[in-house]
């Protein structure tokens, strides 16, 4: 606006038209810009990973409340690490912690690796490719861990096409599709929880609207003790925690 009367170079005008056309097609701004802020930190994002959202910052809030000692050498695992926004933020908050990021997508792991390097925690973050839908998927993760966090896919398969275009048409489907009832990933996590979570440790997961009670029941049936849930800024029970 300060230079509204200045002539615009042809290449700049072409670039603006190209970027505008992408947004008109409802491509998320984070993919257009290639970056999204999370917890005050810059994260590279590509279509290989979900766009980090403020709702997920509730996971960080819950962990900080459950594990107030910032100077212990905690061991952490992030299931479905994506861009790394959860794991890498926690490694910044806990400077002596070590973390493992687990994801089925090598492209997502590459993004997480770049973010880990940019945030100067690469030496404390191991990134492992794997699929929790396969038997014995926990082998090789070198558990158990003091903390397991996850923002797993939790949208019902039938509801995916009805999501806003920015999500349905652009974000990675495997990171969204939670199966017939949206709870498939939580069942896999609950089944493996006693292998992955150390005695005295915590499991902290993000959830969709209305799923908190069912997820707590799954964790309870797996031998964990569900704790209180945390609400996001919209008042939705967004994070469920359990103690082992």
C-alpha positions as CSV (number, residue, x, y, z in Angstrom):
1,X,0.0,0.0,0.0
2,X,2.9,2.3,0.7
3,X,4.1,1.9,-2.9
4,X,0.7,1.6,-4.6
5,X,1.6,4.0,-7.5
6,X,4.9,2.4,-8.3
7,X,5.2,0.4,-11.5
8,X,5.3,-3.4,-10.9
9,X,8.0,-5.4,-12.7
10,X,6.5,-8.0,-15.1
11,X,8.1,-10.9,-13.2
12,X,6.7,-9.7,-9.9
13,X,3.2,-9.4,-11.3
14,X,3.5,-12.9,-12.7
15,X,4.6,-14.3,-9.4
16,X,1.7,-12.6,-7.6
17,X,-0.8,-13.9,-10.1
18,X,0.6,-17.4,-9.7
19,X,0.5,-17.3,-5.9
20,X,-3.0,-15.9,-5.9
21,X,-4.2,-18.6,-8.3
22,X,-2.9,-21.2,-5.8
23,X,-4.9,-19.7,-3.0
24,X,-8.0,-19.3,-5.1
25,X,-7.8,-23.1,-5.6
26,X,-7.9,-23.2,-1.8
27,X,-4.3,-24.4,-1.3
28,X,-3.4,-23.7,2.3
29,X,-1.3,-20.6,2.9
30,X,1.3,-22.7,4.8
31,X,2.0,-24.7,1.7
32,X,2.2,-21.6,-0.5
33,X,4.6,-19.9,2.0
34,X,6.4,-23.1,2.9
35,X,6.3,-22.4,6.6
36,X,4.0,-22.2,9.6
37,X,4.6,-21.0,13.1
38,X,3.9,-23.4,16.0
39,X,4.6,-22.5,19.7
40,X,6.4,-19.4,18.5
41,X,8.8,-21.5,16.4
42,X,9.1,-21.6,12.6
43,X,8.4,-25.0,10.9
44,X,8.9,-25.8,7.3
45,X,5.8,-27.5,5.8
46,X,5.2,-29.2,2.5
47,X,2.2,-31.2,1.2
48,X,3.9,-34.3,2.7
49,X,2.9,-33.2,6.2
50,X,-0.1,-31.8,8.0
51,X,-0.2,-28.0,8.6
52,X,0.6,-27.4,12.3
53,X,-2.4,-26.0,14.1
54,X,-2.9,-24.0,17.3
55,X,-5.2,-26.8,18.6
56,X,-2.1,-29.1,18.7
57,X,-0.3,-26.6,21.0
58,X,-2.6,-28.0,23.7
59,X,-0.5,-31.2,23.6
60,X,2.5,-29.1,24.6
61,X,0.6,-27.4,27.4
62,X,-0.5,-30.8,28.7
63,X,3.0,-32.2,28.7
64,X,4.5,-29.2,30.4
65,X,1.9,-29.6,33.2
66,X,2.5,-33.3,33.6
67,X,6.3,-33.2,33.4
68,X,7.3,-30.0,35.2
69,X,11.0,-30.9,35.5
70,X,12.5,-29.3,32.4
71,X,16.1,-30.5,33.2
72,X,15.7,-34.3,33.3
73,X,17.0,-36.4,30.5
74,X,13.5,-37.6,29.5
75,X,13.1,-40.1,26.6
76,X,10.3,-39.1,24.3
77,X,8.5,-40.8,21.3
78,X,6.2,-39.0,18.8
79,X,4.0,-41.3,16.8
80,X,3.2,-39.8,13.4
81,X,5.9,-37.1,13.7
82,X,5.0,-35.3,10.5
83,X,6.7,-31.9,10.4
84,X,8.0,-32.5,13.9
85,X,6.1,-29.7,15.5
86,X,5.3,-31.7,18.7
87,X,8.5,-33.6,19.2
88,X,10.9,-30.8,18.2
89,X,9.0,-28.2,20.3
90,X,9.3,-30.5,23.3
91,X,13.0,-31.0,22.7
92,X,13.4,-27.3,22.8
93,X,11.4,-27.1,26.1
94,X,13.4,-30.0,27.6
95,X,17.0,-29.3,26.7
96,X,18.3,-32.6,28.1
97,X,15.6,-34.8,26.5
98,X,16.2,-37.3,23.7
99,X,13.4,-38.0,21.2
100,X,12.3,-40.5,18.5
101,X,10.0,-39.4,15.7
102,X,8.1,-42.3,14.0
103,X,6.3,-41.9,10.7
104,X,5.2,-44.0,7.7
105,X,6.2,-41.3,5.2
106,X,9.8,-40.9,4.3
107,X,8.9,-37.5,2.8
108,X,7.5,-36.4,6.1
109,X,10.6,-37.6,7.9
110,X,12.8,-35.6,5.6
111,X,10.8,-32.5,6.5
112,X,11.1,-33.3,10.2
113,X,14.8,-33.7,9.8
114,X,15.2,-30.3,8.2
115,X,13.1,-28.7,11.0
116,X,15.2,-30.5,13.6
117,X,18.4,-29.1,12.1
118,X,16.9,-25.6,11.8
119,X,15.8,-25.7,15.4
120,X,19.2,-27.0,16.5
121,X,17.9,-30.3,18.1
122,X,19.0,-32.7,15.3
123,X,21.5,-34.4,17.6
124,X,18.7,-35.3,20.1
125,X,16.1,-36.4,17.5
126,X,16.2,-39.9,15.9
127,X,13.7,-40.2,13.0
128,X,12.4,-43.7,12.3
129,X,10.3,-44.9,9.4
130,X,7.5,-47.4,10.3
131,X,3.8,-48.2,10.1
132,X,1.7,-48.8,13.2
133,X,-0.8,-50.8,11.0
134,X,1.8,-53.6,10.7
135,X,2.4,-56.3,13.4
136,X,5.3,-55.8,15.7
137,X,5.6,-52.2,14.6
138,X,7.1,-51.2,18.0
139,X,10.2,-53.4,17.4
140,X,13.3,-51.3,16.9
141,X,12.0,-48.2,18.7
142,X,14.2,-48.9,21.7
143,X,11.4,-48.3,24.2
144,X,10.0,-47.8,26.7
145,X,9.7,-44.0,26.9
146,X,9.0,-41.6,29.6
147,X,6.6,-39.8,27.3
148,X,4.7,-40.9,24.2
149,X,2.8,-38.2,22.3
150,X,0.8,-38.4,19.1
151,X,-1.5,-36.4,16.9
152,X,-2.8,-39.5,15.0
153,X,-5.3,-39.6,12.1
154,X,-8.7,-39.3,13.7
155,X,-11.2,-38.3,11.0
156,X,-13.8,-41.0,10.0
157,X,-13.1,-42.2,6.5
158,X,-16.6,-41.3,5.3
159,X,-16.2,-37.7,6.5
160,X,-12.9,-37.0,4.7
161,X,-14.4,-35.7,1.4
162,X,-16.7,-33.3,3.4
163,X,-13.8,-31.5,5.0
164,X,-13.0,-27.9,3.9
165,X,-11.1,-28.0,0.6
166,X,-7.8,-26.8,2.2
167,X,-7.8,-30.1,4.1
168,X,-9.6,-32.6,1.9
169,X,-7.8,-31.6,-1.3
170,X,-4.3,-30.8,-0.1
171,X,-3.3,-32.3,3.2
172,X,-1.9,-35.9,3.2
173,X,-4.8,-38.4,3.4
174,X,-3.0,-41.0,5.5
175,X,-2.4,-38.4,8.2
176,X,-6.2,-37.7,8.4
177,X,-7.9,-41.0,7.8
178,X,-8.7,-42.6,11.2
179,X,-10.7,-45.5,9.7
180,X,-14.4,-46.3,9.9
181,X,-14.9,-44.7,13.3
182,X,-11.8,-42.5,13.5
183,X,-10.3,-44.6,16.3
184,X,-8.1,-47.1,14.4
185,X,-4.8,-45.4,15.3
186,X,-5.8,-45.1,19.0
187,X,-6.5,-48.8,19.2
188,X,-3.0,-49.5,17.8
189,X,-1.4,-47.1,20.2
190,X,-3.4,-48.5,23.2
191,X,-2.5,-52.1,22.3
192,X,1.2,-51.2,22.3
193,X,1.2,-48.7,25.1
194,X,2.5,-51.0,27.8
195,X,5.5,-51.8,25.7
196,X,6.1,-48.1,24.8
197,X,5.4,-46.2,28.0
198,X,7.8,-46.7,30.9
199,X,6.5,-47.3,34.4
200,X,5.6,-43.8,35.8
201,X,5.5,-42.4,32.2
202,X,2.7,-40.7,30.3
203,X,0.8,-41.1,27.0
204,X,-0.6,-37.8,25.6
205,X,-2.6,-37.7,22.4
206,X,-4.6,-35.2,20.4
207,X,-8.2,-36.2,19.6
208,X,-11.1,-35.1,17.5
209,X,-14.3,-33.5,18.9
210,X,-16.4,-36.0,20.9
211,X,-13.7,-38.7,21.0
212,X,-12.3,-38.1,24.5
213,X,-14.5,-40.6,26.4
214,X,-13.9,-43.5,23.9
215,X,-10.1,-42.9,23.8
216,X,-10.0,-42.8,27.6
217,X,-11.8,-46.2,27.6
218,X,-9.3,-47.7,25.2
219,X,-6.4,-46.5,27.3
220,X,-8.0,-47.8,30.5
221,X,-8.7,-51.2,28.9
222,X,-5.0,-51.4,28.0
223,X,-3.9,-51.0,31.6
224,X,-3.2,-47.3,31.7
225,X,-4.8,-44.8,34.1
226,X,-6.6,-42.0,32.1
227,X,-6.0,-38.5,33.5
228,X,-8.0,-35.3,32.9
229,X,-8.5,-34.0,29.4
230,X,-7.3,-30.6,28.2
231,X,-9.6,-28.3,26.1
232,X,-8.4,-26.2,23.2
233,X,-9.2,-22.6,22.8
234,X,-12.5,-23.5,21.2
235,X,-13.6,-25.5,24.3
236,X,-13.2,-28.9,22.7
237,X,-11.7,-31.7,24.7
238,X,-8.6,-31.9,22.5
239,X,-6.0,-33.7,24.5
240,X,-6.3,-37.0,26.4
241,X,-3.5,-38.1,28.8
242,X,-2.9,-41.4,30.6
243,X,-0.4,-42.5,33.2
244,X,1.3,-45.9,33.4
